[in-house]
C-alpha cells in the first residue's frame, strides 16, 4: 500500500510586540521603577522626562505631540502633584491630545483624599480611552528621595498635617500595581488604592527616623499659610 504524504505548510510564528508605553515622570520615584519593570518584561517603553529625547515637560505642551507618536498607552504621573491647581488644565489638555493621537489606555497615579486629584481622575475616566487609576497614599521614599529629604537632613519635618495619620506605602509596591495595569489584561475601569500596612502619625515617623539615623529628627505642625509661603519661596 502506497503511503500518501500530505504537504504541510509551515507558518512562521512571530512574537507580537507589546504596546509602546509612554511613562511620564520616567526618571522619578515611581516612573523609573515602572520603566525598569516593563523593560524586564521586554516591553517597548518611551521615557517621558525633560532630559529625554523627545523631551516631555508638563509646563510646555509643545513637546507632547512627539512624545505620543506611536504610543498606545501612557502612565500619567503629574509633577509636582495632582493636588496643585495647574494639574486640572494640564491633564485635560494632555488627555485630549492623547486621544487624538490614538492612545488606547491611560494609567493615572492619583492621591488619596485630594479634591484636585479626584477632579483629574474624572477627566481620565471620561477621556474616551480605557483607564486604570492607582490612588496612592504618601510614599515612604518621600523621606529619602523626595520632597521631605531636605527636612530630614535639616533635622526637622515641618508640615500642616493637623495630627493626621497616613498609611505610608513603599513606592516599589505602587510601581508593581502600575506595571500590572500596563502589562496585563483585566485592569480597565478599575481604581486601586495602594496603602501601607499601618497608620502612622508624623510624631511616630520622626521617632522611627531618629532611631534609624541615630540622631534626633523633630516634627512641627505648622499653619497651612506658612507652608505655602515656604514652598513658594522654593519656586513652586
C-alpha positions in Angstrom: 0.0 0.0 0.0 1.4 3.3 -1.1 1.8 5.9 1.6 0.3 9.3 1.0 2.1 12.3 2.4 0.1 15.5 2.6 2.1 18.6 2.3 2.4 20.6 5.5 2.6 24.3 5.3 4.8 25.8 7.9 3.8 29.1 9.4 6.3 31.4 10.9 5.1 32.4 14.4 6.0 35.9 15.1 6.1 37.3 18.5 3.7 40.2 18.8 5.5 43.2 20.1 3.9 44.6 23.3 2.3 48.1 23.1 4.7 51.0 23.2 4.2 52.6 26.6 5.0 56.3 27.4 6.0 56.5 31.1 5.7 60.1 32.2 8.0 61.0 35.1 10.1 58.1 33.8 13.1 59.2 35.9 11.1 59.8 39.1 10.2 57.7 42.1 7.5 55.5 40.6 8.4 56.2 36.9 11.9 54.8 36.9 10.8 51.6 38.7 7.9 51.2 36.3 10.3 51.6 33.3 12.7 49.0 34.7 9.9 46.5 35.3 8.5 47.0 31.8 12.0 46.6 30.3 12.4 43.4 32.3 9.2 42.1 30.7 10.6 43.1 27.2 8.0 45.8 26.7 8.7 48.7 24.4 9.0 51.9 26.6 9.5 55.6 25.9 10.6 57.6 28.9 8.8 60.9 29.4 11.1 63.5 31.1 12.7 66.8 30.5 16.0 65.1 29.9 14.7 62.5 27.4 14.6 62.8 23.6 12.0 63.8 22.7 11.6 65.7 25.9 8.4 65.9 28.0 7.6 68.8 30.2 4.2 69.4 31.9 4.9 73.1 31.6 5.5 73.0 27.8 2.8 71.3 25.7 4.8 71.9 22.5 6.8 68.7 23.0 3.8 66.4 23.9 3.0 65.5 20.3 6.3 63.9 19.5 6.3 62.0 22.8 2.9 60.5 21.9 3.9 59.4 18.4 3.3 55.6 18.1 2.2 55.3 21.7 -0.7 53.1 22.6 -0.8 53.5 26.4 0.5 56.1 28.9 1.4 56.1 32.6 0.2 59.5 33.6 2.3 60.8 36.5 1.8 64.6 37.1 4.6 66.6 38.6 4.8 68.1 41.1 1.4 66.7 42.3 -2.2 66.4 41.1 -3.3 68.5 44.1 -1.7 71.5 42.6 -4.1 74.0 40.8 -2.3 73.7 37.5 -2.9 70.0 37.3 -6.5 70.0 36.0 -5.9 72.1 32.9 -2.7 70.2 32.1 -4.4 66.7 32.5 -7.3 67.9 30.3 -5.0 69.1 27.5 -2.9 66.0 27.7 -5.7 63.5 27.6 -7.4 65.3 24.7 -4.1 65.2 22.7 -3.5 61.5 23.7 -7.0 60.6 22.4 -6.4 62.4 19.1 -3.1 60.6 18.7 -4.7 57.2 19.0 -3.7 56.3 22.6 -5.9 53.5 23.8 -5.2 53.3 27.6 -4.2 55.6 30.4 -3.0 54.6 33.9 -3.2 57.6 36.3 -1.3 57.9 39.5 -3.6 59.7 41.9 -3.7 60.7 45.5 -6.0 59.8 48.4 -8.3 62.5 49.7 -7.2 65.2 47.4 -10.0 67.3 45.8 -7.9 68.3 42.7 -6.7 64.7 42.2 -10.3 63.5 42.2 -11.2 66.1 39.6 -8.3 64.8 37.4 -9.5 61.2 37.9 -12.8 62.3 36.4 -11.1 63.8 33.4 -9.3 60.5 32.7 -12.5 58.4 33.3 -14.3 60.4 30.6 -11.4 60.7 28.2 -12.8 58.2 25.7 -9.9 55.8 26.4 -9.5 52.7 28.6 -8.3 53.7 32.1 -7.0 52.5 35.4 -6.5 54.7 38.4 -3.9 54.0 41.1 -4.8 56.1 44.1 -1.9 56.1 46.4 -1.0 57.0 50.0 2.1 59.1 50.6 5.3 57.2 49.8 7.9 56.0 52.4 10.5 57.3 49.9 9.4 60.9 50.3 11.7 61.0 53.3 14.7 59.5 51.5 14.5 60.6 47.8 11.6 63.0 47.7 10.1 66.3 48.9 10.9 65.7 52.6 14.5 64.8 52.1 15.8 68.3 52.8 13.7 68.5 56.0 15.1 65.2 57.3 18.7 66.4 56.5 18.0 69.6 58.4 16.6 67.7 61.4 13.0 69.0 61.4 9.9 68.0 59.3 7.5 70.9 59.2 4.1 70.3 57.5 0.5 71.5 58.0 -0.9 68.0 58.7 -3.0 68.8 61.8 -2.5 65.5 63.6 -3.5 63.4 60.5 -2.2 59.8 60.3 -1.2 58.4 57.0 -0.8 54.7 55.8 2.6 55.4 54.1 3.3 52.9 51.3 6.5 51.7 49.7 7.0 53.1 46.2 8.0 49.6 44.9 4.5 48.3 45.8 2.9 51.2 43.9 5.1 50.6 40.9 4.2 46.9 40.9 0.5 47.8 40.7 1.1 50.4 37.9 3.2 47.8 35.9 0.5 45.2 36.2 -2.1 47.7 35.0 0.1 48.4 31.9 1.2 44.9 31.1 -1.8 42.7 31.9 -5.4 42.5 30.8 -8.4 43.0 33.1 -7.4 46.2 34.9 -9.5 48.5 32.7 -12.0 50.7 34.6 -10.6 49.8 38.0 -9.5 52.0 40.8 -6.8 50.6 43.1 -5.9 52.2 46.4 -2.4 51.5 47.5 -1.6 51.9 51.2 0.9 50.6 53.7 0.1 48.2 56.5 -0.5 50.7 59.3 -1.4 54.3 60.0 1.4 56.5 61.2 1.4 59.9 62.7 4.2 62.3 61.9 5.3 62.1 65.6 5.7 58.3 65.0 7.5 58.9 61.7 10.2 61.2 63.2 10.6 58.8 66.1 11.4 56.0 63.7 13.6 58.1 61.6 15.5 59.3 64.6 16.1 55.7 65.6 17.2 54.6 62.2 19.5 57.6 61.6 21.0 57.8 65.1 20.2 61.5 65.5 17.1 63.5 66.6 14.6 64.4 63.9 11.7 66.6 65.2 8.3 67.5 63.8 6.5 70.8 63.7 2.8 71.1 62.7 2.8 74.5 61.0 -0.1 76.6 59.7 -1.1 76.0 56.1 -0.3 79.6 55.1 3.3 79.2 56.4 3.7 76.0 54.4 2.5 77.8 51.2 4.9 80.6 51.8 7.8 78.1 52.2 7.1 76.2 49.0 6.6 79.4 47.1 10.0 80.5 48.3 11.4 77.4 46.8 10.0 78.3 43.4 6.9 76.1 43.4 
